[in-house]
């Protein structure tokens, strides 16, 4: 990873309007939590504690959104209200296990063996943590992110470039401590700390951009994945994407919800199966409008790839839901030709 690429990733929170907005929002919410201390012990615990519980899942999830987006060379999505509930996409909350484990292990090693051991443990954790979080973002599997062989495999594939990640974590920690000692400015330290956390997650994702994640479905696990395991992973990912899209579409933003699905399909190793799966499941919704709009894009892909039989079957299926269904304007002639090839004169006549 070249120095310019490192700089590009660690400046992402300042360059990306989506990430910058999310970072400022989390900073303001953090300040409200801290200011609640002036209300007294009971009120601060109630107000500050409630707000922290409300903000924490969104904060952790959005960090994983940033990491995953940069791993696939995408701009992170804007902060979404669906990130705030504790339910759903539980893998995105797994960094809290790392946080609790880090605090406990460092405290225990310091209490038992002294501060020197605690520092060594903290440094070792800083070396392992980036690989674990990268694996979590790519595989969406908490178990895989804790597997030593998986972490070692990732480090081996990245080579010496991987050391950039723990070096940045250690340097960022040193910088925050020095600023706090030098200026004794709590708000400045908190803002810089928050910025560096976002920058670190962007950098972690940037490190694996050199790996062709689009063709390599996941970081290889210790055991080869059989077809059933791959199908299960596809199902989990697609279900999470569909649920997220439903939340967006139900709030009235159909285009954004479908774009979320299209972006996932662009990364699928088996796009044909992905298009069919999403169409079938969109049809299960009470309102089929989103499924029919999705079907127009699906039909476009089938016609472009010469899948005339599948295209005609899809059009007949959609006309069964809504007899007025038609392809996108630019696909009308191709769709009519496909209907004629399949000797479906009625459909061809309707499209003409």
N, C-alpha and C positions, 0 to 999 in steps of 0.2 A: 504494500500500500504506500503510494507516494505521499510526501508531505502535503502536497496540494489537495490530495484526496482526504487526508486526515483533517486538514483545515476546513474543507468543504463540509464534512460531517459535523464537526464540533461547533460550527457556526450555524447549523440548521435552525436551532431555536430562535435565532435572530433574523434569519432569512425567510423562514416560512411563516406566513401570516397565521396559518392554522395552529401551528405549534406555539407561536408567540402569544396568541390569544389565550390558549389553554394554560400556558405557563403563568401568565399574568393573573388569570382567574384563580388558579390554585394558590398563587402567592397572596392574593387578597383574602381568600378563604382561610388560609393559614394565619394571617394577621388577625382575623376576627376570632379565630380559636384562641390565639395567644392573648388578645385583648380581653377576652372573657374572664381572665384571672382577676381583673380589678373588681369584679362583681361579688367576690367572696368565694369561699371554698365550695359551698353547695351549688350556687348558681353557675360557677365556672365549670364544675363537673357535669352539670346537667346540659348547659348550653354548649360548652366546648366539646364535651364528650359526644353529644348528639351530632354536632356538626362534623366532627372528625370521622365518626362512623359513616356519615353520609358522603363525605368527600373521599375517604380512603380507597374504596373500590374503583372509583372513576380515575383517581390518580394512578393507581397501579395498572389498570387496564390501558390507560392512554399511553403510558410508558411502553407497554408491550405493542400497542398500535404503531408507535414511532419505530421501535426496533424492527418489527415485521415489515413495515413499509420500506424502510431503508435496505433491508436484506434483499428485497425484490426490486430495488431501484425505483420505488414509487415515492411520491410526496405523501406524507401522512394525512389522513382524513381529518376534517375538523372534529372537535370534541362533540360527542353526541350524548343526548340525555339518557340513551339506553345504557351508557357505561356506568351510571350511578347505582342502580340496584345491585344488591349482593348476589341475587340469583342469576343464573345463566353464565355461560362461558367461564366456568370455574377455573380453568387452566390459567386465565389471565390474572387471577388473584394469588397464584402460587408464589410470586416474589415475597409475599408477607411471611411465608415459611422461611425463606432465606434470611429475611431481616431478623426474625425471632431466633433462628438458629445461630446467626452470626453473634448477636448480643449474648446469647446464653453460653456459647462455646468460648468466646473471648473472656467473659466474666468468670466462667468456671476455671479456665486455664490460668487466669491471673490470680484467682483466689487460692488455687492449689500450688502453682509453681512460680508465681511472681510476674511482675510486669513485663519482663523480657520475653517470657514464654507467650504471654498474651499478645505482645506485639508480633511475634513470629507467627502465631496462629492467625492474626488479622491479615498479615501479608499473604499467607498461604491461601486464605479465603478470597482475597482480592484477585489472586491468580486464577482460581477455579470459577469464581462467580460469573465472569463474562461468558465463558463457554456454556455454562449451565443455562443462563438466560437466553443465549442464542439458540440453543437446542430446544428450549421451551417454546420460543416464538415460532420456530420452523415446524416442529412436530406436534405442537399443542398437547404434549404429553408430559405430565409432571414426573412420571416414573423415568421416562427417557432422559429428562433433564438432570436426574440424580444418578444416572448410571455412569460409573467411572469410565467404562470402556467407550461409551458414547462421547463423553467429554474429551477423553484422550484422542479419539478418532478425529474429532473436530480440530483439536490443537495440532495434530500431526498434519492434517490437510492444509491448514493455514500456514504452518511453518513459523518462522521467526516473526512474521507479521502479526501473529496472535499476541505477542508480548506488548504490542501497542496498547491493547485494551487494559491489562492490569497496570501498566505504567501510567496510563491516564488516570485510572482510579486512585492510585497512590499519590500522583502529583496533585490531583484535584483536592484530595483530602488534606494534603500538606498546605496547599494554597488557602483553603478555607480556615484552617487553624491559624496560619500566619496573619491573615486579614483580621481575624477576630482578636488576636493578641495585639496587633499593631494599632488598630483603629477603635476597638471596643465598640463597634457599631452593630447592634443585633440585626436590624432590618437589612443593612447592606450585606452582612454575612449570610442571612437567610435567602436573600434574592440570588446572590452568587451561587450559593449551594444548590438552590433549585435549578438554576441555569445549568450548572455542571452535571446535575443528575440527568436532565434532558439531553445534554450534549453527549454524555456517556452512552446512553441507550441508542442514540443516533449513530455513534461511532461503532458500537457493537454490531449493529445491522450493516453498516458500511463495510466492515471487515469481511463479511461473507459474500459480498457482491461478486467477488472473483469466482466463486463457486457457481456453477450453472444450476441454480435451484429449480429453474423451470423444467429442466429435463431430469434432474435428480429429485424424485418426489419428496424425499426427506433425507436428512443426514442418516447414513447407514447405521442400523442398530446392530448389536452384537450378533444376533441371529438374523438370517435372511428372512425377509417378510414374504409370506406366501400370498397367494391371490386373495384369500379370505381376509387376511390382515389388512391388505391394501384397500379392499372394499370397505372394511370397517372404518379405516381412517378417512376415506372419501366420504362415507356416510356422516361421520361426526362433523367434518368440516362443512359439508354442504348443509347439514341441518342447522348448524350455528349461523351460517350465512343467510339461510332462508328465514330464520327467526329474526335476525337483525333487519333484514329487508322488510319483513312484515311490520316490525315496529315503525320503520320509516314511512312505509306506504300507508299504514293506518293513520298516520298524522297528516296525510294529504299530499305527501311528496312522492308520487309514484315514480317519477323519472329518476330521482336520487336512489330510491330503493332498488330499482332494476339495474341501475348503473353499478350498484354494489355487487349484484349477482354477475353482471357481465365481467367485472374486474376479476372475480374469482374464476370464472370460466376461462379467461385468458391465461391463467396460470395452471389449469388442469392438464395433467398428462394424458387424460382420456376425455377430450372435449365432447365427443359424440355422446358418450354416456352421461356426461354432465348436463348437456342441453336437454336430453330426454328426461333426466331425473328432475330437474328444476321445473320443466313444463308440467310433468305429471303432478308434482306436488303443488304447484301454483293453482292447478285446476281444482284442487281440494278445498281451496278457500271459498268462503261464502259468496264473495263477489268475484266473478271470473274475469273482470276487466283487465287486471294486471297480467293474467295468464295469456289473454289474447294479444295484448301488446307485446309481451315476451315472445309469443309465437311468431309474430311478424319478423322479429330479429332472428329467431331460430330458423324460420323458413328461408330467410336471406342466406344464412350459412349453408343450409342444405342445397339450395339452388346453386350457390357459388361453387360447391364441391361436387356438383353433378349428381346428387342423390335425388333423382327425380321421383322414384317410387315413394321414398320416405316423405318427400315434399308434398306429394299428392295426398298421402294418408294424413299428414298433418293438417292440410287445408280442409279435408273432409271432416276431420275430428273437430276443428274449430268451427266449421259451419254447422255442426251438430249442436254446438253451444250457442252460437249466434249466426243465423243464416246470412247476415250481412257482412261477415268477416271477409276481408280482402287483404292481400299482401301489401307491402310498402309500394308506393307508386313506381319506384324504379325497378320493382321485381314483377310487375304485372305481366309483361310480355313473356318473361322467362317462366313464370308460373303457368300461364296459359299454354305455352309450348310443352311444359312438363305434363299437363293434363292431357293434351293431345297425344303425347307419346304413350301415355298409359291408357289411351282410348276411352277417356272419360269426357265425352262430348258435352255433357251437361255442365260440368265444371268449367271446361274451356269456354263454352258459350257465355257463362256467367261472368267470367273474367274479361272476356272481350268487350 
